Amino acid sequence: MVRTDVTSTELYGYVRREEYLKKGDEGWEEEARVETRKKAPLKEIENDPFDRQRVIPDFDQNIIERQVCLVLGTGGVGQNTALVLSRLGVEEIILVDKDTVDPSNLNRQCLSSKNDISKRKVDAAEENIKHHNIRSKISKYHIDVTANWQTVVQLASRSTFVFNCIDIGAGFDACVASLTKSLGKPLSVGQSYGWTYATELYSAQPTCPGAWDSPKYAAIPQMSPEEITLQDNLDFLSSIEGIKANTPTRYIGSWVVPCLGCATAMVGQMTSYLTSTVSGHNPQSMFTMDVGTGETQSESMLRSVTEMGPVDADTVASLVPQPQRVFDEVEPSPIVQKFAASVAELRSLLFVCGSPSLESQKAYFTPIDGTLVVPEKVIKSNQQEWKDILDKNGSLSVPETPNTALEGVGQVSDETFTLSPLIKTSSNEGTIKGFTSGIRSAMILQPNGCWYRLKGCGNASDGAFTIETHEGVQTPRGCSFMNTVLTEYFMTKKVIDLGIEVANHPIGYWKYAPKVDTSPGIDKYCGIFKTIGDRRAGDHLLAGIKKLCVEMLASSDVQKITNRIRADRNLNSDDDILHTDMMTACEMAVFSISDLELYEAVPKHKEGNTLWNLCCERLQRSLHQIKHEQSCPSLLFHIISRIGWECGNTLRLLHEGRVSWGTYKDSLGTHCNAHLNNLVVKDPKSNLPGDKSLLLAALDFDMSFTEDTYKPKTEWDFDSVLEFETKNGMRQVLSGSDFSSTGVANSVEVPSGYEPVLTAVHDTLVVSFDAAVGASSQNPHNPALDSVVEDVINLSLMLTADVVA
């Protein structure tokens, strides 16, 4: 069994350094070869496919596995580049091409075969790369890049490294170089012809020159880094005098050796570039090799010069160009490079509580007997039948959902999820498989790059399921039950059909074998979901934004907010400012301040916190540019208004579809699932379908029901249930109250004098929520702010990284 989780678990952050044993050290041998005098690497982890590159000094596999690589062109150079990347272990490879496989391609395109003739090149590459791919996610786009330039812009935006392997012409190459310069993404360009291949590497540093700088393109505004991202297509290239297409391959020839050489050189340059801060590497920015002579361009020119007769060193230097290097001096890489290297760590903020490297955040599992079930349909069943099935001996209390019936059609299973049933175990047993998420759940990152939630895989880290006794009532803990996994499975599908963004996409469940049952008579289940986030909108995002307000709002901003609240509420200077929950409880009006312009300073750097400092640097650059170019209201309150609006919009769509999130009364009290912690921050890199303009996604529909299946055990009718969810559930939480016992803390300590800021936060949330519930406003999403919003969200989640919700 090949393990692909080693880097993110046991060897998180590990980079071997070249250290030599000293005489007298254990393992020292006087006559040993030089290599065996080095300190040995860590003990090899069984089934680690990347061990041999991991032990190379200064080779940072952590950085490699975070890369999202856009490969433009899947011809001789592009296919081979993808092949090498798949062996390297990058996070994702995005393939782009418009052509089909021709017999003349087979001599050099190593991901195409005789069986692929006339197939789309991206399809052939995707299919055949399976034989080489170790862990990388593969995406493909069969498009004309010049006609669909905006797609290229979007793909480059979500990539960390771009490879231009398309043989179109110098004008297109200049556009790609300008694009990556604009986005701050490093770029490698490769081509092969005859006996030769050539590569170019652009670092994305602000001072890095590019092809668009040449006089030929300087007068073309569409090609500038400022405007290239705005172009819908590149039709303007055909009208520019002097720009010609490349010579057809048939006239210059092409074969496998230079194509493979070019691909390996490009990936080698990428690896050298990404590890430069560790290794001190300073790769060549331009490299040309003649595979016939085995000489680089510089070596060939040097040979030609020396064949003319004796020459002095100055003559050689004037005639033979010295290799150009990406970095003039080897210094820490620019911000864009550091950000590319931190993609996985930033992404983990959405899924992992605290740092992935902390022992307390790791979830250990051991295999257990059971079966994976993907239900096709469920038949109607009344509540008594549920209880009879759940508790065969009638001695235990089990969850009773208020749905009298449940039926539906199952979803297609995720064929890439192949894990056998697991159960949590103590940290000194089993193998690390994922990360903690609440008491009975865990998060697992699979080789396909997707995160999965296991809901009901054991209580805490005890290993076994437990029985909890409260006031004489015994309740099983740590597992899900048949009615809850089926309810969540089919109700989530119904919610998706209503057009609601959901976080957990159900793919099935494990039914544990009876012999592992600690409470005979209760069948135990674990729901399995492909997920796009775990950090809660309440205790993580909103709480983090409140803390960030203290970091970003100066005293002048606080005074401006205070004055605005007093003016909106018509208060005198000595009147108390009532908190939002008191205002809404008394049915008094509150007001949004999302249109207020504030200074909002970028947070200060924190010593030793690389990720925090990186996001602050990016935010500084982006925020300065945005506020310099336009009059921009508060960024913090823009995000706050979006949170309130998305909560209201989710609830409105649910209720219009006559679905309750899960609100009912029973012997234990009132349960309400309509609250802020049942929305999570979305992973912007997820490939699951969804609305990219939304920050949040809803989850936890295991207690949900429809109007047709609702059987109340109290005096509540269905409309009363929906009204409670709106007013006493979500709206009350957004107002800052924890009265409805939803589990949202709503308590963040701030310095004295900042209390009006918290009031303004909740006022804005409630106003935006009300507008969305009443369908009286549009989504406040502003695409121009996406980059700074992402940085603020990352900073907010860092401030609440250790909060368990």
N, C-alpha and C positions, 0 to 999 in steps of 0.2 A: 504493500500500500504506500503510495507516494504522499508525503505530507507537504502541504503548501502553506501551513499556518505558523511555521517555525519562526519566521522573521517577526511576526506580530505578537508572539507569545514568549517563548523561552529566550530568544535572541533579540528582543526589541532593543534597538539602539546600539547593538554590538557592531563594532568595526575593529578588525584586528590591526594592530600596529606592528611595525617591524622593530622588534626589540631583541637584542642579542643577550645570550647568557654570559655571565661573567665567570672567570675562572674560579672554581670552588662552588658554583651554583649546582644544585641538583640537576643531573642530566648533562653536565659539561663533559666533553671528551676532547682530549688534547689533539688527537689526530682526526677528529670528525670533519666532514665536509662543511663548508661555510653555511649551507642552508640548514643543516641539522644543528648548528650552533644557535639558531634563532629560538626564541621562546615558542613553545608549541601552541597551536591554536586551542580553543576550547574543545572539549571532548565532542566527537562527532555525534550528532543526533540522528538516530536511525531513520532512514527513509527521507532524509532531507535532500531534495534534488539540487539545491543550490550550494551544497557544502563546499565544493571545490572552487567556486568563485568567491565564496564567503571568506575562505582562508587566505585569499590574496591580500597582502598588506594594503591598507587604505581603501579597499574595495567596499563601498557602503551599500550593501544589499537593501537596507532600509529605504534609502533614497530611490533605488531602482524600482522597487515594488510600488512606489507611489506615483510613477509616471503614467500619464495619459498621453499616448503618442498618436498624433494625426499623421497618417501617411497619404500624401496626395500623389496618386498614381500607383497602379498595381501592375506595372510592366516589369521589365527585366530587373531594374533597380528596386522598384517599390515592393514587388513580391518578396524578393530576397531580404529586403530590410524588415518586412513584417515577420519573415521566418526567423531571423536572428533575434528580433525583439521578443518573439514568443519563447525562445529558449532562454532569454535573459531573465524573464519573469516580471515584466512591467505590468501595471495594473490593467491597462486597457489599450487596445490597438484599434484605431479607427481607419478603415480602408475606404478610399474614394477613387472612383474611376468611371468612365462612361463607355469603355470599349468592351468588345467580346474577344474570346480567345481564338487566335488564328494559328494554323499549323506552323507558320514561321516563327511563332513565339516560343515554341516548345524547347528550343535549344538553350534557353537562358532563363525562362520564368519557372522557378523551381516549385511553385505552388500550382502549376497547371500540368495536366497530363493529356494523353491522346483521347481520353474519355471526355475531356472538357471542351473540345472544339465547338465553337459557336455559343458556348455559355458566356454569361457575363463574367468579366475578369474578377470582380469582387466576389461573386458567388463561388467561382472555382477556388479562389484564395481562401475564402472562409471555410469551405469544405475540406480542402487538403491540409490546411494549417492544423486541423484537429490532431493529425498524427505527430505534430511537433510541439503543440502548445502545452505548457505545464500548468499555468494558472491564469493567464491573461484573458480578460473579457474581449471578445471580438465584435466590433460593430462595422457595418458596411453601408455605403451610399453609392448607388449607381446613378450618378449625375454628371452633367456637363459643368465643370467648375466655372467656366467663364460666364455661362448663362445663369447659373445658380450661385452667384458670388455670395449672397447673404447666408446661404447654408454653410459655405466655407468659413465665413466670418464667425458664425455661431459655433461651429465645430472647433475652430482655432481658439475661441474664447474659453471653452471648457477643457482645452488640452493644456498640458504642461510643456510639451516639446513638439515641434512641427518638422516633418521631413517633406521636402519638396522634391518629388521624383517624377514629376510630369514633364514630358518632352514636348512643350508647346512653343516656347520661345523666350527671348530675353525680356520682352515686355511683361509677360505673365510672371516671370521670375521676380521682376522688380516689384510687381503688385504684391506678391506673397511676402517679399522682404519688408515692404512698407507696412503690410498688415501686421506681421509679427512684431515689428518695431512699435507700432501703435498699441498693441496689446501687451507689450512687454514679455513676449514669449521667445525663447531661444529657437533658432532655425538652423537646420542642416539642409544643404542643397547638394544633390548628387547627379552625375550623368556619366555615361560610358559611350565610347565610340571607337570602333576599330580595336587597337591594342591598348587603348588608354582609358582611364577613368579619372574623374576629378571631383573633389568635394569642397564645399565652402561651409564655414560655421560662423554664424552671427550670434553674439552673446546676449542681445537685447539690452545691453547697457545704454544709458542715455547718450553716451558719446560714441556708440558703435556706428560706424558708417554703413551705408547700404546701397544697393544698386540704384535706388531711386534718387540718390544724391548726384548722379552723373548729369552733365549738362543736357543730355538727350531727354531726360525725364523731368528736370527741375522746373520746366515751364508748364508742366501738365498738372494742374491742381488736383484732379481726381486721383492721382497716384500718390499724393502726399500722405504721410501718416495721419494727418488731421482729417482727411476726407475719404481715405480708402475704405474705411469701415461703413461708410454711408452709401456706397454704390450698390445698386441692385444687381448689376451685371458688369462685365468688362468689355462691352461692345465698343467703347471709345478707343480701344487699342487698335482696331482696324483702320481708324481714321488718322492715326499718328504717323507722320512721314518718317521713314527710316527704321521702323520696327518691322522686322521680318520674322516669319516662322522658322523654326530650326530645320536643318536639312533632313529630308526623310531618311529613316534608318537604312532603307534599301541601298542608298548611295554610299554610305560610310561603313555599314556592317556592324554587327553586334553579336556577342557570344557570352557564354556563361562565366568565364573567368573574370573579365573586368566588371561584369554586373555584380557578381558575388563579392569581388574585391571592394567595389564601391559601397555596397551595402554594409559590409563588416567595418569599413573605415568610418562610415557615417555613424553607426551605432557606437563604435569605439570612441569617436569624438564626443558623442553625447555623454557617454559614461565618464570620460575624462573631465569634461566640463562640469558635470554634476558633482563630482567628488573633489573638485579643485580646492575647496576650503579645507578638506581633510588631507589630501595627498600633496598639495602644492603643484599639481599638474597645470601646465599652461599650453593647451593643445594648439596646433597650427590652425589658423583661420582658413587657409587655402592649401590644398594638397592635391598634386597631380602625379599619377603613377603610370609608367609604361610597363605593362606586364610582359611585353616581348623582351625588353632589355633588363627588366628588374630594377629600373632606375626611376627616381623621382625626377620631376622637372628640373630642380636645382642640380641634382647629380648629373643629369644629362647635359645641362648647359656647362657645368664645370668640366666634364670630360671634353666637350667640344672646344672649350677655351684652352685647356692644357694641351690638346692635340695640335694646336697652332704653334707650339714651341714654348720655351721657358717664359713664364710671366711672373711678375711680382704679386704680392698679396693685395696691394691696392688695386691693381688691374683686375684681379679676380673679383674683388669686392664690388667693383664698379660694373662688371659685366654679368655677374651671377647674383640674382636676387636672393637675399636672406629670407628664410621662412618667417612669415608674419604670424604673430601669436595673438590669441583671443584677448589675453590680459597683458597689458604693457608691463605691469608689475603684478606679481601674484598677491592679491589682497582678498579679503572676504568678498564673496560674490555679491552682485547687486541684489537689490530687494526682490526683483522678479525671479531670480534664480533661487533665492532662499524660499520664496513663497512656493515655487514649484516643488522644492524638496520637502515641503511641509504639508502637501495636499492630504496625505493619509492621516496625518496627525490632526489637521483641522477637521477632516471628515469624521474622525473618531469622537469629536466633541458632540456630535449628534447621536451617538450610539453608546458611548462608554462613560460611566460615572467616574470622574477623576481621571487620572492618567492611566493609559493602557498598560504601562509598565509596573503599576503598583500591584503588589500581591493581593491586597484587599479587594481589588476590582475584578480579579480573575475568577471565572467559574470553572470548576473541575467536574468532569463527568466520568461515569463508567457505563459501559454497555449493559443493557438489561433486556430480558426477553419481552417481546411484544410485536405488534404488527403496525405497519403504516397503512392508513385507510384514507382513501379519497372518495367521499360519498358522492354518488350520482344523484340520489334523490332521497328525501325523507318523507315518510307517510305521516298523515295527521295522527296526532296522539293527544289525548286529554291529560289534564294535570295529574289525575290519580294514577293513570298509567305511567306517567313520568316517574312519580314517586315509587310505585311498585317496582319499576325497573331499576331505579337508582339504588334503593335500599331494600335488598331482598329479605333481610331479617328484621327490618323496622326499628332497629335500636339506635340508629344514628340520625342526626339532623343534617339534611342536605339542602342546598340552595333550591328555592322554589321560584321559578320565573312566572310572571303573571300571564304567560301566553297559553291559551287553551289548545292551540294547535300550531303546527309548524310544518310547512312543506315548501319545496323548491327544487330547483335543478342545480346540480353541482357545477363547479368551475373546472376547467382543465387543470390538471396537476402540473407542477413544475418538475420537469424531467431531470433537471440538473441537481435537485435535492435528493441525495441518495443515502443520507445518514440513517443508520439503524437506531432503534430507540435508545435513548440515553436517560440517565437520572443523575442529579447532582450528587457529588460526594465530597468528602473533606479534602482540604488542600494537600494533604500528604498522600493521597491516593489518586489513581486515575491519571488521565491526560488532560492538559489544558485544552479546552475546545472553544471557550468564549468568555463572556463577561457578564457580571451580575446585572440584573434589572428587576428591582423589587424583590419580594420575598420568594415567590414561587415561579419566577420567570427568569429567563436568561437570553442573551443576545449572542448569536454565532455568525461569524464572517466566513463565508464559503469561498472556495477557489474561483467561482464564477464572478466574484466581486460584489455579490449581493449579501445583505444582512438578513438574518432570519430571527424571529422571536419564537422562543419555546415557552408556551404558557401552560404551566402545570407540570414542571419537570422536577419537582421535589421541593421540600420546605427549607428555605434558607440554604445552608450548605450541609444539612444534617445527613443527606444521602437518601434517607427513607421518607416515606410519607408519615405524617404524625396524626395523632388524635388530640384535639384540644377540648378541654372541659371548661365550660363557663356557666355558672349558676345551674349546675347539674345537667346541662345539655352537652352532649358529645358531638363534635363536628370534625370531619376529616380535613386536614390541612396539607397544602403542598401540591394538590392535583386539581385538574379540571374534571367535570362530570359530563355524562353523555348529553344531558339537556343543554349545558352551557356551551360545549364545543359545537354542537349542532346549531344552536341558536346563533352563535357568533359566525359560524360558517355561512349560513344562509341569509341571515339578516345583513351581514356585511355586503354580500352580493346585491341585495335589494337596495342598500344605501348607495352603492356605486351606481346602480341603475337610475337613481334619483339625481345624478350629476354632482354628488358630494365627493370631495377629496378625502380619501381614506388612507391611513398610514399602514395598516396591516392587511395584506392581501392573503386570504386563507388558501392554503394549498392542501390541507388535509390534517390528520391528527394521528398520534400514536395511541393505540390501546394497549396498556401494559398487561402482561400475562398475570393470571390469578396468583401464581406462586410467589410473586413479589409483593403481594397485598398484605399490608399491615393491619387492615381493617376488613376482615372477611365480610362479603355481602355487598361491598361497594366496588363497582368497576371503576378503574381510574384511567384518565385520559390526559393527553398533553396536546394542546392545539399548536399547529405549526403555521407560521405566517411569514411570507416575504414582506419585509418592512422597510419603510423609508425614513424612519426616525424613532428616537426614544426619549429625547429631552423634552420635558413637558412645557407647555406654553405658560403655565402658571409659576410653578416653583423653580423653573430654570430660566426661561426666557424673560418673563415679565419681572421676576425678582432680580435677575441680572441687569435688566435695563434700569430698574430703580437704583441699584448700586452704581451703575454707570453714570446716572444723572449727577451723583455726587462728584464723580471724577471729571465730568465734562462741563458742568454748569458753574460758572463763576457767580460770585455774590450779586453782580449786576443782573445776571440772568434770573437768579432766584427772586430778586426784587421786581423785575419785569413781570414774572409769572404771578407774583403776589398781587401786584397792582392790577393785572388783567382779571384775576379772579374777583377781586373786590369790585371792579367796574362792572363785570358781567352780572354779579349778584346784587349790585347796588348797595354795597356795604360801605360804612364809614371806616376811617382808618383805625378806630379803636374797637370795631366790631370783631367778634370771634369768627374765624373761618371754619364752618362746620365741615366735617369730613363727608365724603361722597355717600357712604352708606347711610349716614343719618339724614342726608338730604333726600335720597331716594326713598327711604323708609317713610318719610313725611310727605312724599310725593311733591317735593320741591324741585324746581328746574336746576339742571347743571349744564355747563357749557364746555365745549371743546376749545383747546388752545392750539390745535394743530396748524393754524395759519400764522402763528406768532413767530417772528424772526428772532432767533437767539444766537449768541456768539458761538457757543459750543466748542470749547477747546478740546483738542485731541488729548486723551489720557497720557499721563507721564509714563515713561519707561520703567520697568521693574527689573532690578538686577537679577540676572540668572534666568529670567523668564523669556526665552527666545521667541516662543510662539506669540506671547502677548506683545512683545516689542515689534515683531514683524507685522502684526495686524495694525498696530499703531502707526507704523511707517506708511503702510499702504493707505490707511485712512487719512493720514496727514496730506498725502499727495492728492488723493481723489477729492477730499473735502475742499481743499484749497482751490482746486480747478473748478469744481461745481459752483462754489460761492463767488469765485472770481468772475464766472461767465454769466451768472444769473442771480436774480433776487430769490433766495432760497429760504423758505420757512424752516422751522426746527426739524432737524433730521430725527432726533429722538422721538418727538411727538408725531412725526409722520409714521414711524414704525408702530407706535402705540395705537394710533388711529386704525392702522391696518389690522392689528390684532383684534380690536373691538369689532371692526366690520366683519372680519372673517368668522368670528364667533357667531355673530348675528346672522350672517348669510348661511352658515351651516345649519343653524337651528331652524331658520325659515324654510330651507329646502326640505329638511326632515319633516317638519310639521305640515307643509303643503302636500307631502306624500303620505300623510296620516301615519307617521311612524314616531314612536316614542323612543328616546335614547335609552330608556330604562329607568323609569320613575314609578314607584309603587310603594304601598304600605304593607307591612306584614307584622308578625309578632315581635320582631326586633326593632321596628320603627319605620321611618321613611327613608327610602333609598332613592338617590337621584344621580344618574350618570351624566347629566348635562352640566358640566363644569369645565373650567379652564385646563385642568390637568388631564382631561380626556381629549386634548388636542396636542400634537407634538410638532416640533420644528422639522420641516421637511429637509431631506437631503437633496440639494440642488443638482447633484450628479446622478440621481437615480434614473434608471431607464424605464421605470414603470410608468404607465400612462398617467397623465395628470395635467393640471393647469399650472404652467410655469409662473404665472403671476401671483400665485398664492404662497404664503410663508408657512401655513399650518395645514395639518391633515388630522382628521378625526379618527378615533379608535375606541375599542372596548364596547362592542355591541352584543356582549354575551347575555345581557339582561333586556335587550331591546324587543319590542313587539309592535304589531300593527293594530289599527283600530278593529279590524276584523277578527283578530285572534286574542284580543284583550278580554280578560275575565276578572274584573276587580273583586278584591276581597274586602273592600271598604265601600264607603259611600261615594268615592270618586268615580265620575264618569270620564270618558276619554278626553274630552275637551278640558276638563279640570286638570288632568295629568299634564297636558301640553302647556296650559297656563302656568302651572307650578314650575315646569322646566324653564319657562321663559323668565318669569318674575322672581321666583324664589330660588331657582337654580343658577343659571348662567348669569343673569343680570345682577343678582345679589353678590356673586363672587367677583364680578367685574367692578362692583362698587367698593370692593375692599373688605367685605364682610365674610366671616367664616361661620356665620350662624347656621347655615344649612348643612354643616358637617360634611362637606364634599371632599375633604382631604387637602384642599388648597390652603397653604399656610397663610398667604396674604400678609406676612409680617416681615418687614425689612427695616432694620434699624438705620436711621440716618442722623447726621449731626444736627444739633439744635439749629433751628432756622430754616431747615430744608423741608419741614412738614407741608408747607403749601405746594411744594413740588409733587409730593405723593398725592395730595388732593387733586392737583391738575391731571396727574396720570389717570386716576380713576374717573374723574369727570370726563376726560376725553374718551376713555374706553366705553363708558356708558352711552355717551352721545353717539359714537360710531356704531355701537351695537344696536341701539334703537333705530338708527337710520337704515341699517341692513335688514333688521327684522321687518320693518315697515316697507322695505323695498323702495325707499325714497332716495337712495344714493347709489352711485356706482363704486366699483372697487377703486380705492384710492391709490392703487399701485402706480408708481411712476418709474418706467424703465430706465430713465436717465440716472436714477439713484440706486440701481441694483448693486453696483459694486460697493458703495459705502454702506448700504444696508447689510450686505453680507459681512463686512468687517465689524459693524456694530453688533450684529448677532453673535459672531464668533467671540468678541470681547465679553459680551453678556454671559454667554455660556461658560466662559472661563471663570467668571466670578462666582458661578454657582456649580462648578464642576463636581464638587464633593457632596452635593445635596442628593439624597436618595428620595425619590417620589414614586 
